[in-house]
Amino acid sequence: MDTATKREPGELFGPRFALFADVLAVGLATAAASLPLITAPAAMSTACAVLDRRVRQDAPTTAGGYLRALRQRLRTGDLLAGAGMLAGGVLLLFNALAAGAGLPGAVVFRPALLAVAGLLAVVYLRACARPESATSWRAALRSAAYAGVRGPRASAVLLLAVATAAVCAWAYPPLLFLVPGPLAIAARATEHHL
């Protein structure tokens, strides 16, 4: 029996399940760290970095390690990025409410608004997965937008991940607290190209 499938004494699931468990645990920690809303970019960027380290270096993922990494990433630029994300979200919500209230041309406006929201979510996630997010959100957003245009397949896969996460959270709202983990690992995977 090879070591990739061998269970240690007392281990319930084995090594193949460990990454899945880490993704869900990081997702839960990211959701909790994102509750103030303006900390969401730093929390998601931390999740991407922690899960990337987990996959590439097989480094164990712990709550303490996640919190230490988050504390190192929380700075004024992260909070400004969070405030900008929050302002953009409020603007999208306001437009969605206006379209639902009988805005002329709402039949065309709703799908366009949904497409814009999806594309913004993809750029946001790709920016969180970029190494530049640790130092400059402006550089991370610029390179994420450029990578999105240069690699449309990876962006399409990430858009499908966002849509799947949205449907799962809509169908079963408690999943909202777990979806940041799978989205973080999907964002990191798109950075390593398809």
Backbone as CSV, one residue per row, in Angstrom:
resi,resn,N_x,N_y,N_z,CA_x,CA_y,CA_z,C_x,C_y,C_z
1,MET,0.847,-1.182,0.000,0.000,0.000,0.000,0.889,1.241,0.000
2,ASP,0.674,2.169,-0.913,1.550,3.327,-0.963,1.177,4.345,0.119
3,THR,2.110,5.257,0.404,1.934,6.182,1.530,0.843,7.206,1.293
4,ALA,0.472,7.455,0.038,-0.569,8.441,-0.245,-1.950,7.959,0.184
5,THR,-2.118,6.651,0.348,-3.424,6.132,0.746,-3.395,5.466,2.115
6,LYS,-2.239,5.422,2.742,-2.103,4.749,4.030,-2.570,5.652,5.169
7,ARG,-3.361,5.110,6.066,-3.834,5.861,7.223,-2.914,5.647,8.408
8,GLU,-2.733,6.731,9.139,-1.978,6.649,10.386,-2.907,6.121,11.480
9,PRO,-2.355,5.535,12.549,-3.200,5.060,13.647,-4.025,6.214,14.227
10,GLY,-5.317,5.996,14.360,-6.220,7.006,14.905,-6.742,8.003,13.886
11,GLU,-6.237,7.965,12.666,-6.676,8.885,11.631,-7.992,8.376,11.046
12,LEU,-8.965,9.260,10.961,-10.292,8.846,10.510,-10.406,8.721,8.993
13,PHE,-9.799,9.625,8.252,-10.081,9.679,6.827,-8.908,9.391,5.911
14,GLY,-7.713,9.585,6.313,-6.569,9.354,5.447,-6.096,10.624,4.787
15,PRO,-4.917,10.584,4.160,-4.293,11.794,3.628,-5.029,12.446,2.462
16,ARG,-5.743,11.695,1.685,-6.442,12.299,0.538,-7.571,13.214,0.980
17,PHE,-8.110,12.962,2.143,-9.202,13.781,2.649,-8.682,15.031,3.353
18,ALA,-7.401,15.050,3.685,-6.830,16.157,4.465,-6.942,17.494,3.725
19,LEU,-6.661,17.520,2.422,-6.762,18.772,1.678,-8.197,19.282,1.666
20,PHE,-9.150,18.397,1.459,-10.557,18.795,1.469,-10.932,19.390,2.820
21,ALA,-10.497,18.755,3.892,-10.790,19.264,5.236,-10.127,20.623,5.449
22,ASP,-8.903,20.789,4.972,-8.215,22.072,5.111,-8.922,23.168,4.319
23,VAL,-9.405,22.831,3.131,-10.123,23.814,2.312,-11.386,24.275,3.035
24,LEU,-12.123,23.355,3.622,-13.339,23.735,4.345,-13.017,24.527,5.602
25,ALA,-11.954,24.135,6.330,-11.572,24.857,7.547,-11.115,26.281,7.208
26,VAL,-10.330,26.422,6.146,-9.889,27.752,5.726,-11.088,28.569,5.250
27,GLY,-12.036,27.929,4.583,-13.250,28.627,4.158,-14.029,29.174,5.336
28,LEU,-14.151,28.385,6.380,-14.858,28.827,7.581,-14.110,29.976,8.255
29,ALA,-12.786,29.860,8.361,-11.984,30.930,8.966,-12.062,32.209,8.131
30,THR,-12.062,32.059,6.813,-12.155,33.223,5.926,-13.508,33.904,6.050
31,ALA,-14.565,33.113,6.137,-15.901,33.689,6.318,-15.976,34.461,7.623
32,ALA,-15.418,33.903,8.684,-15.436,34.597,9.977,-14.603,35.872,9.923
33,ALA,-13.446,35.810,9.280,-12.589,36.996,9.183,-13.182,38.056,8.263
34,SER,-14.085,37.660,7.374,-14.701,38.593,6.431,-15.962,39.253,6.976
35,LEU,-16.398,38.859,8.143,-17.642,39.418,8.686,-17.635,40.942,8.805
36,PRO,-16.517,41.577,9.156,-16.536,43.044,9.155,-16.637,43.660,7.754
37,LEU,-16.657,42.849,6.728,-16.772,43.195,5.305,-15.551,43.911,4.742
38,ILE,-15.017,44.919,5.412,-13.848,45.600,4.842,-12.582,44.749,4.974
39,THR,-12.652,43.674,5.727,-11.498,42.772,5.843,-11.570,41.620,4.838
40,ALA,-12.618,41.573,4.022,-12.808,40.456,3.087,-11.650,40.276,2.099
41,PRO,-11.126,41.336,1.470,-10.005,41.100,0.548,-8.779,40.515,1.243
42,ALA,-8.449,41.017,2.416,-7.293,40.479,3.143,-7.538,39.038,3.554
43,ALA,-8.764,38.726,3.981,-9.090,37.361,4.402,-9.016,36.396,3.228
44,MET,-9.541,36.788,2.084,-9.512,35.916,0.915,-8.098,35.773,0.370
45,SER,-7.342,36.851,0.378,-5.953,36.790,-0.069,-5.140,35.866,0.836
46,THR,-5.404,35.933,2.129,-4.736,35.048,3.082,-5.121,33.597,2.822
47,ALA,-6.401,33.362,2.561,-6.859,32.001,2.272,-6.154,31.443,1.043
48,CYS,-6.024,32.255,0.003,-5.330,31.800,-1.210,-3.883,31.450,-0.905
49,ALA,-3.204,32.293,-0.130,-1.793,32.045,0.188,-1.630,30.805,1.065
50,VAL,-2.491,30.643,2.055,-2.395,29.496,2.964,-2.669,28.197,2.217
51,LEU,-3.688,28.190,1.371,-3.997,26.972,0.614,-2.940,26.683,-0.449
52,ASP,-2.356,27.719,-1.019,-1.269,27.506,-1.978,-0.076,26.865,-1.277
53,ARG,0.241,27.361,-0.086,1.337,26.770,0.688,1.007,25.331,1.067
54,ARG,-0.259,25.061,1.357,-0.699,23.694,1.712,-0.485,22.741,0.542
55,VAL,-0.831,23.185,-0.659,-0.719,22.324,-1.836,0.730,22.189,-2.301
56,ARG,1.443,23.294,-2.373,2.799,23.273,-2.932,3.839,22.693,-1.984
57,GLN,3.717,23.024,-0.688,4.744,22.599,0.261,4.243,21.535,1.230
58,ASP,2.989,21.148,1.089,2.364,20.189,1.995,2.478,20.662,3.447
59,ALA,2.422,21.989,3.611,2.496,22.586,4.947,1.137,22.434,5.624
60,PRO,1.111,22.032,6.884,-0.175,21.855,7.558,-0.908,23.192,7.705
61,THR,-2.201,23.119,7.580,-3.037,24.306,7.715,-3.668,24.286,9.091
62,THR,-3.395,25.335,9.856,-3.969,25.433,11.200,-4.662,26.781,11.347
63,ALA,-5.566,26.869,12.305,-6.253,28.138,12.563,-5.251,29.194,13.003
64,GLY,-4.287,28.802,13.839,-3.274,29.747,14.286,-2.420,30.261,13.142
65,GLY,-2.050,29.366,12.216,-1.274,29.771,11.048,-2.051,30.724,10.160
66,TYR,-3.347,30.453,9.994,-4.187,31.337,9.187,-4.270,32.714,9.843
67,LEU,-4.499,32.750,11.151,-4.629,34.031,11.850,-3.316,34.819,11.834
68,ARG,-2.185,34.138,11.971,-0.887,34.824,11.889,-0.691,35.431,10.496
69,ALA,-1.009,34.660,9.478,-0.875,35.166,8.103,-1.827,36.335,7.855
70,LEU,-3.038,36.261,8.409,-4.010,37.346,8.241,-3.523,38.605,8.941
71,ARG,-2.982,38.468,10.131,-2.472,39.631,10.859,-1.340,40.313,10.087
72,GLN,-0.515,39.527,9.424,0.575,40.104,8.636,0.048,40.832,7.405
73,ARG,-1.069,40.388,6.877,-1.609,40.993,5.654,-2.508,42.187,5.925
74,LEU,-3.096,42.288,7.109,-4.005,43.399,7.387,-3.214,44.701,7.530
75,ARG,-3.415,45.581,6.585,-2.771,46.893,6.611,-3.743,47.893,6.004
76,THR,-3.361,49.128,5.963,-4.261,50.177,5.486,-4.738,49.909,4.056
77,GLY,-3.851,49.450,3.189,-4.232,49.168,1.800,-5.292,48.085,1.705
78,ASP,-5.206,47.079,2.589,-6.221,46.021,2.598,-7.581,46.568,3.008
79,LEU,-7.578,47.442,4.007,-8.842,48.022,4.469,-9.430,48.956,3.424
80,LEU,-8.575,49.680,2.704,-9.059,50.531,1.608,-9.622,49.670,0.469
81,ALA,-8.959,48.550,0.182,-9.478,47.631,-0.837,-10.830,47.079,-0.398
82,GLY,-10.957,46.777,0.892,-12.233,46.302,1.417,-13.318,47.357,1.325
83,ALA,-12.961,48.608,1.609,-13.935,49.695,1.499,-14.365,49.889,0.045
84,GLY,-13.420,49.774,-0.883,-13.761,49.880,-2.306,-14.646,48.735,-2.763
85,MET,-14.347,47.514,-2.282,-15.174,46.356,-2.620,-16.582,46.534,-2.059
86,LEU,-16.669,47.030,-0.840,-17.969,47.254,-0.211,-18.767,48.316,-0.974
87,ALA,-18.104,49.402,-1.378,-18.780,50.453,-2.151,-19.274,49.913,-3.491
88,GLY,-18.444,49.103,-4.155,-18.871,48.482,-5.414,-20.048,47.542,-5.213
89,GLY,-20.033,46.786,-4.125,-21.147,45.882,-3.816,-22.433,46.635,-3.547
90,VAL,-22.333,47.759,-2.831,-23.518,48.584,-2.549,-24.058,49.164,-3.844
91,LEU,-23.169,49.594,-4.733,-23.600,50.135,-6.026,-24.315,49.064,-6.854
92,LEU,-23.756,47.853,-6.888,-24.408,46.757,-7.615,-25.769,46.430,-7.001
93,LEU,-25.835,46.405,-5.671,-27.101,46.123,-4.991,-28.127,47.205,-5.285
94,PHE,-27.715,48.466,-5.244,-28.618,49.568,-5.558,-29.167,49.438,-6.976
95,ASN,-28.295,49.101,-7.928,-28.748,48.924,-9.315,-29.681,47.727,-9.454
96,ALA,-29.410,46.648,-8.705,-30.295,45.478,-8.755,-31.664,45.825,-8.189
97,LEU,-31.689,46.587,-7.102,-32.972,47.007,-6.523,-33.730,47.938,-7.459
98,ALA,-32.991,48.828,-8.130,-33.624,49.736,-9.096,-34.216,48.947,-10.262
99,ALA,-33.494,47.928,-10.719,-34.003,47.100,-11.820,-35.234,46.327,-11.375
100,GLY,-35.263,45.885,-10.128,-36.416,45.146,-9.615,-37.613,46.026,-9.345
101,ALA,-37.389,47.338,-9.210,-38.480,48.261,-8.902,-39.151,48.809,-10.153
102,GLY,-38.822,48.267,-11.294,-39.496,48.697,-12.516,-38.704,49.684,-13.339
103,LEU,-37.412,49.663,-13.245,-36.554,50.520,-14.051,-36.832,50.241,-15.530
104,PRO,-37.008,51.290,-16.337,-37.201,51.044,-17.768,-35.992,50.309,-18.352
105,GLY,-36.248,49.286,-19.136,-35.181,48.499,-19.738,-34.615,47.456,-18.795
106,ALA,-35.336,47.127,-17.727,-34.835,46.173,-16.729,-34.603,44.789,-17.323
107,VAL,-35.341,44.435,-18.357,-35.194,43.120,-18.980,-33.784,42.954,-19.552
108,VAL,-33.225,44.025,-20.088,-31.871,43.991,-20.629,-30.850,44.288,-19.528
109,PHE,-31.233,45.163,-18.592,-30.309,45.623,-17.563,-29.946,44.520,-16.569
110,ARG,-30.891,43.678,-16.187,-30.622,42.620,-15.196,-29.532,41.654,-15.654
111,PRO,-29.630,41.089,-16.867,-28.550,40.192,-17.294,-27.201,40.904,-17.428
112,ALA,-27.231,42.151,-17.876,-25.979,42.912,-17.988,-25.375,43.139,-16.609
113,LEU,-26.215,43.453,-15.634,-25.752,43.656,-14.266,-25.190,42.361,-13.685
114,LEU,-25.838,41.249,-13.984,-25.355,39.946,-13.514,-24.001,39.613,-14.144
115,ALA,-23.845,39.916,-15.416,-22.563,39.668,-16.098,-21.451,40.537,-15.513
116,VAL,-21.762,41.800,-15.249,-20.771,42.697,-14.648,-20.379,42.204,-13.263
117,ALA,-21.366,41.785,-12.466,-21.079,41.270,-11.116,-20.199,40.028,-11.188
118,GLY,-20.488,39.140,-12.128,-19.672,37.935,-12.286,-18.247,38.251,-12.691
119,LEU,-18.084,39.167,-13.638,-16.737,39.551,-14.080,-15.965,40.254,-12.972
120,LEU,-16.637,41.096,-12.198,-15.972,41.749,-11.080,-15.551,40.733,-10.015
121,ALA,-16.405,39.727,-9.782,-16.051,38.679,-8.815,-14.821,37.900,-9.281
122,VAL,-14.737,37.624,-10.576,-13.579,36.902,-11.120,-12.315,37.736,-10.970
123,VAL,-12.377,39.020,-11.297,-11.196,39.883,-11.164,-10.806,39.993,-9.688
124,TYR,-11.780,40.133,-8.812,-11.516,40.212,-7.371,-10.826,38.938,-6.877
125,LEU,-11.354,37.783,-7.257,-10.747,36.520,-6.813,-9.355,36.325,-7.404
126,ARG,-9.192,36.679,-8.655,-7.865,36.548,-9.269,-6.881,37.508,-8.610
127,ALA,-7.338,38.695,-8.227,-6.469,39.644,-7.528,-6.078,39.101,-6.157
128,CYS,-7.012,38.467,-5.467,-6.713,37.873,-4.157,-5.682,36.760,-4.281
129,ALA,-5.705,36.042,-5.377,-4.783,34.926,-5.571,-3.405,35.377,-6.048
130,ARG,-3.286,36.617,-6.479,-2.005,37.124,-6.979,-1.062,37.424,-5.817
131,PRO,0.219,37.140,-5.964,1.185,37.469,-4.908,1.264,38.973,-4.626
132,GLU,0.952,39.783,-5.642,0.999,41.241,-5.464,0.006,41.738,-4.421
133,SER,-1.033,40.952,-4.138,-2.039,41.384,-3.162,-1.449,41.541,-1.767
134,ALA,-0.316,40.921,-1.517,0.329,41.060,-0.210,0.967,42.435,-0.026
135,THR,1.227,43.130,-1.133,1.891,44.434,-1.028,1.111,45.580,-1.652
136,SER,0.418,45.330,-2.772,-0.270,46.415,-3.471,-1.532,45.892,-4.154
137,TRP,-2.690,46.338,-3.687,-3.945,45.905,-4.300,-4.109,46.495,-5.697
138,ARG,-3.584,47.680,-5.906,-3.683,48.299,-7.232,-2.952,47.434,-8.257
139,ALA,-1.733,47.000,-7.912,-0.963,46.142,-8.813,-1.643,44.788,-8.979
140,ALA,-2.201,44.252,-7.894,-2.881,42.955,-7.960,-4.109,43.030,-8.862
141,LEU,-4.895,44.093,-8.730,-6.086,44.243,-9.578,-5.707,44.438,-11.039
142,ARG,-4.680,45.225,-11.272,-4.233,45.459,-12.655,-3.765,44.154,-13.289
143,SER,-2.932,43.404,-12.575,-2.424,42.153,-13.151,-3.522,41.099,-13.256
144,ALA,-4.495,41.123,-12.327,-5.611,40.181,-12.409,-6.494,40.474,-13.620
145,ALA,-6.760,41.756,-13.874,-7.565,42.123,-15.043,-6.839,41.750,-16.334
146,TYR,-5.539,41.997,-16.368,-4.745,41.648,-17.548,-4.721,40.131,-17.746
147,ALA,-4.535,39.386,-16.652,-4.512,37.921,-16.746,-5.884,37.385,-17.162
148,GLY,-6.946,38.067,-16.735,-8.289,37.650,-17.122,-8.538,37.768,-18.613
149,VAL,-7.991,38.813,-19.210,-8.127,39.008,-20.658,-7.197,38.060,-21.403
150,ARG,-5.986,37.897,-20.890,-4.993,37.038,-21.542,-5.335,35.558,-21.428
151,GLY,-5.989,35.159,-20.332,-6.339,33.757,-20.120,-7.829,33.579,-19.906
152,PRO,-8.627,33.707,-20.958,-10.080,33.658,-20.781,-10.590,32.292,-20.305
153,ARG,-9.881,31.210,-20.633,-10.327,29.882,-20.168,-10.276,29.794,-18.655
154,ALA,-9.190,30.263,-18.068,-9.053,30.232,-16.609,-10.115,31.114,-15.966
155,SER,-10.394,32.261,-16.566,-11.428,33.147,-16.031,-12.806,32.510,-16.143
156,ALA,-13.050,31.802,-17.235,-14.342,31.125,-17.399,-14.524,30.025,-16.353
157,VAL,-13.453,29.291,-16.073,-13.533,28.247,-15.043,-13.797,28.879,-13.682
158,LEU,-13.129,29.990,-13.387,-13.346,30.672,-12.111,-14.756,31.251,-12.041
159,LEU,-15.266,31.738,-13.163,-16.647,32.228,-13.194,-17.625,31.091,-12.914
160,LEU,-17.350,29.907,-13.449,-18.193,28.743,-13.137,-18.114,28.379,-11.661
161,ALA,-16.934,28.509,-11.063,-16.787,28.249,-9.627,-17.597,29.254,-8.817
162,VAL,-17.577,30.515,-9.222,-18.364,31.548,-8.536,-19.853,31.252,-8.667
163,ALA,-20.285,30.891,-9.874,-21.701,30.577,-10.093,-22.124,29.360,-9.276
164,THR,-21.279,28.345,-9.230,-21.587,27.151,-8.437,-21.682,27.490,-6.962
165,ALA,-20.749,28.302,-6.470,-20.776,28.715,-5.066,-22.036,29.520,-4.767
166,ALA,-22.419,30.396,-5.689,-23.627,31.207,-5.481,-24.878,30.333,-5.444
167,VAL,-24.962,29.368,-6.351,-26.124,28.477,-6.366,-26.169,27.627,-5.092
168,CYS,-25.014,27.118,-4.670,-24.966,26.308,-3.437,-25.392,27.131,-2.233
169,ALA,-24.887,28.363,-2.126,-25.241,29.224,-0.997,-26.708,29.640,-1.065
170,TRP,-27.242,29.819,-2.274,-28.651,30.162,-2.413,-29.534,28.978,-2.023
171,ALA,-29.143,27.779,-2.448,-29.942,26.587,-2.173,-29.881,26.183,-0.702
172,TYR,-28.713,26.370,-0.089,-28.542,25.976,1.310,-27.685,27.050,1.986
173,PRO,-28.314,28.110,2.528,-27.595,29.280,3.038,-26.451,29.016,4.016
174,PRO,-26.491,27.979,4.872,-25.321,27.767,5.748,-24.022,27.483,4.982
175,LEU,-24.121,27.041,3.730,-22.915,26.806,2.933,-22.162,28.098,2.623
176,LEU,-22.822,29.229,2.809,-22.179,30.511,2.581,-20.907,30.646,3.415
177,PHE,-20.890,29.995,4.577,-19.727,30.087,5.461,-18.597,29.139,5.051
178,LEU,-18.847,28.258,4.103,-17.805,27.329,3.651,-17.263,27.652,2.263
179,VAL,-18.023,28.371,1.436,-17.614,28.585,0.046,-16.344,29.400,-0.143
180,PRO,-15.904,30.244,0.805,-14.638,30.943,0.550,-13.442,30.008,0.356
181,GLY,-13.426,28.867,1.015,-12.314,27.925,0.855,-12.222,27.369,-0.557
182,PRO,-13.292,26.764,-1.074,-13.231,26.287,-2.460,-12.981,27.403,-3.477
183,LEU,-13.524,28.592,-3.231,-13.252,29.697,-4.158,-11.785,30.111,-4.106
184,ALA,-11.191,30.087,-2.913,-9.772,30.449,-2.782,-8.884,29.454,-3.513
185,ILE,-9.169,28.174,-3.358,-8.320,27.193,-4.039,-8.569,27.212,-5.548
186,ALA,-9.782,27.522,-5.966,-10.061,27.652,-7.395,-9.322,28.861,-7.975
187,ALA,-9.302,29.956,-7.219,-8.591,31.161,-7.684,-7.099,30.899,-7.791
188,ARG,-6.537,30.205,-6.805,-5.113,29.875,-6.847,-4.815,28.943,-8.017
189,ALA,-5.707,27.995,-8.261,-5.490,27.060,-9.372,-5.513,27.773,-10.719
190,THR,-6.369,28.777,-10.883,-6.416,29.492,-12.157,-5.149,30.302,-12.375
191,GLU,-4.484,30.689,-11.303,-3.226,31.405,-11.439,-2.102,30.509,-11.935
192,HIS,-2.285,29.201,-11.792,-1.285,28.251,-12.282,-1.690,27.687,-13.632
193,HIS,-2.627,28.366,-14.285,-3.090,28.116,-15.660,-3.747,26.759,-15.846
194,LEU,-4.558,26.739,-16.861,-5.260,25.496,-17.237,-4.540,24.879,-18.414
